[in-house]
Amino acid sequence: MASDAEVAAMRQAITLSSFGLGTTSPNPPVGCVILDRHGVAVGAGYHRRKGEAHAEVHALNAAGVAARGGTAIVTLEPCNHVGVTPACRQELINAGIARVVISIIDPTSRGDGGAAVLRSAGIDVETNVIPNETLTVLGRWLAATARRRPYLTWAYALNERDNDEVDEQLTAELRSRADLVLGHNALEEGVPDGHSPDHFTLPQGPASDLQRWLSTCYATGSRTILAVGNLHSSALHHHLDCVDEIVIAVRRTTPAGDLTTATADLVPAGFELVDIAPAAAGVRVRLQRSTTAAALRTAAA
């Protein structure tokens, strides 16, 4: 069982991992916290983008010799292969870490997996620590990886077909967690110049075959895409099976109600309501595909 201090450190690691949203792809956003042998946090870090140090390495570097005999708290299983950077499980072993607490096992791990190698090296390993909370950051990457196509979010304003201002607000609010943003006339990085140019390529604009285009986006490094505006309504309504999440800006109405503002068909078949957040002039309604939500719950189990 993870201790209270380890659970608290995992929540810190989850928060740190979110700093990598929109720039780590094709790698996952991961956070790590190092506790010394007395349970005191002595190092922390997160992965920023592919080709650069992973979260564990940043945290170990910050901890220095205080890491020996301590505990590594990491949101995703440490990698087990040598790629652009060294294998994180070996970095933990070399640092003398005595215990590793993991939230979610990496479905892309090679061989027996980093957790198995750590155990074979005599390190105590705890897994499945608050995975539902970790999915708030890692869930979209996991969904994209499982299907080998990016997690697609469509955001638009209800009953405001030509409201550029609302579309701009939605883009500003949501773009930082997306690899690609598809607006009215352009396809661009969610975080401008955020990705490693050696491992991420901006694809051509959408083709008539949406599924094939999404596969191309995945192959060139994208794991999350944000499409904004009613301009995409026709294409996406006919390919809702490719959409994982819908964010709808709904205008505030009078207490007496307005059937044209919040309509009964607001939630398409196959989607479920997962969040409603107040905004300046109304609310943001967030819907998620039921199968996507179920898959994420399974990943956390």
N, C-alpha and C positions, 0 to 999 in steps of 0.2 A: 504493500500500500504506500502511496505517496504521502509524505508528511504535509502538514499545513504549510510549512515554509516552502516545500517543493511545489505545491499547487499555486501558491502566491507567485513564485518565480516563473511558473509556466504562464501565468496570465501576463506577467511582465514580458516574457518572450513572445507571446502572441501579439502584444501591442507593438513590440519592436519589429516583428515580421511584417506588419502592415506598412512600414516605411518603404518596403521594397515593392509594393503593389504598383503595377504599371511599368516596371523597369526590369524585373528579373527574367521574364520570359526569354527563351523557352524553359528556363529553370523555375522552380517553385519559390515563393516568398517564405523564407524561414527565419526564425529568431532563436537565439540561444542565450542562456544565462548560466554563469558558473558560480557555484557556491563552494566556499572553502570547506575544510574538514569540520569546521564548527557551524556550518550552515549559514555563513555570512556571504552575501553577494559580493564577488570580487571582480567580475568581468561580465560583459554583455556585448552582443553584436547581432547584426542581421545581414542577410545576403542582399546586395544591391543590384548586381546584374551578372549574367553569365560571363565567365572569363576572369572575374574578380574573386577575392577570398569569400569562402562560405561563412555562414553565421558562426559556426563552431570555431573557426580559425580566428575571426575577429574577437570572439569572447575569450578564447585561450590567450591570445596576445595581450589583451587587457588585463587578464588575471595574472599572467606571468607564473612565477614559482608557487604562488598561492593556490594554483589549480591542483597541484599534486596532492592526492588523497581526497580530493573534493568530488563534487557532483556536477555533471553537465545536464542542464534542463534544456531540451530542444523540441521544437514543435513538430518536426518531421524526422523520421529515422535517419541517422547519419549515413551518408552515401558510402557505398562499398566498392567503388571503382575509381580508377585513376583516369581522369579525363583531361580537361583543360587545367584543372587544379588537382591537388592530391586528394586521396580518399579521406573523408572526415573521420571515419572510424579509426584510421591509423593515427591521425593527429591527436585524437583523444587518448589512444593507448600510449603514444609517445609522451604525452603530457603527464601521465601518471594518474589520470582520472580513475576513481574507484567505483563510481556509480553513474549511470546514465538514465535519466528519466525522459521518456519519449511520449509525445501525445498521439501521433498517428504513424503507422508503419507505411513506408514508401512503396506504392504498388509498382514502381519502376525499378526497384532495387535489383541489382544483378547478383547472381550466385545465391548464396544462402541468406544474404541480407546483412546490413551493417550490424543489426542487433545480435544476430547469431555469432558474428565474428567477435564482437565485444564480449559476449558471454564466454566464448572459447578462450579469450585472453584473460579470463578470471575477473572480469568486471561485472558488477551487479547491474542488471538491466530491468527497469520497470517500464511497461508500455500501457497504452490506452488511458492516459491521464487527461481528463476533461477534453476529449476529442470534439464534442459538440461545439465548444467554445473556439477551438482551433479552426473549425470549419468556417467561421466567420471571415477568416482571411484566406485559408487554403482551399476552401470548397470549390471555387470556380476552376482553379488549376487542376484539382483532382477530377472534376467532371470532364474537363477538356481532354485530359490525358487518357481517361477511360474510353472516350469515344473517338479520339484522334481528330477532333474538330474543335474550334474555339467555342467558349461559352459566350453566347450571343444575347446581349441585352438590347431591347428596343424601348426607347423613351420618347414620349410624345405628349402633346397637350390635348385634352379632350375638348372637342367642339371649338377648337381654335386652329383651324387648318392653316392659316397663314401667319401665325403669330411668331415672328422671328425672335422677338424678345424672350418669349418663354423657352423656345428651343435653345437659345444662347444660355439661359439660366440652367437648363437641364444639362447641357454640355459641360458647363463650368462645375456643376455639382458632382457629376458622375465620371468625368473623363480620367481622373487621376488613378482609378483602379483598372482602366482599360488599356490594352496594348494598342488598339486601333480605334479611332473615332471616325465614323462615317456620317458626315453632316450633309448639308444641302448639295454642295458641289465638289467636296474634296474628301479624300481619305488621308488621314494623318495619324501620327503617333499620339496616344493619349497624353503622355508626358513628352513634350518635344525633345528629340535627341536623347531620350532617356535610356534606350536600349544599346547594347553593345553592337556596333556596326558589323562586327565579325560574325555575329551569331543571329542577327535579326535583319530581315529585309522587308521593306514596305512593298506590298504586292500592288498589282494593278487594281483599278476600281472594280466593283462587283460586276459579275457576268450574269447572263440570263439564267444560267444553271447555278443557283445559289449554293447547293450542296457541294458542287465541284469547287466553287470559289472558296468556300469555307475550308475545304481540304487543302487548297493551295495556301491559304493564310496560315494554317497549322504547320504546313511543311516549311514555311519561311520564318517560323518562330513565334507566331501569335497564339496566345491561349485565351484571350478575352477581347471581345469586340463590342463597341457601343454604337448603335445606330440611332440617330436622333431625328425626330420630325415626322410629320404626316406624309412627307414626300415619299417615304418608303412603305407607306401603308399597303399599296396594292401588292407589291412583291412579297412583303412579310406576311400579310394575311393569307396569301396562298401557300406560304411555306412556314406556317406556325410550328410545324414539327422541328424546324431548325432553331426556333427561338426558345431560350431557356428562362428568360426573365423579361418582364414588362414593367416599366415605370411610367405611370400616367399622372400628369399634372391636372388636377381637377379644381376648377374655380370654386371659391367659397360661395354658398348660396344663403338665402334668407332662412330663418327658422321654419317658415311654412313649407320649405322644400321646393325643389325644382326638378321635375322629372327629366328635363333635358340636360341637367348638370351632372347628376350621378345616375346613370341609367342602369336598368336591371341586367343588361348584357355587358357590363363593365368587365367582368371576368370571363374570358373565353373558355370554352370547353377544354379540359385537360390542364387548366391552371388553378392555382389556389392562392388566396390572399395571405401574404406573409408579413406585411408591415404597412402602416400608414403613418406618415410623418407630416406635421404642420409645415407650411411654407408661407411665404410672404402674402400671397393672395389666395391661398387655398390649401390643398394638401397634396402630398405625393403618395400615390397608391402603388405598392410594390407587389407584383404577382410573380409566382414562380411555377414553372411546369411541374406538375405533380410527380412525374417520373423522375425528374431531376432532383426534387426535394427528397423523394424516397431513396434515390441512389446515394445522396449525401448522408442521409440518416444511416444507411447501411454501412457507408465508409467509416462512420464514427462508432459503429457498434463493435 
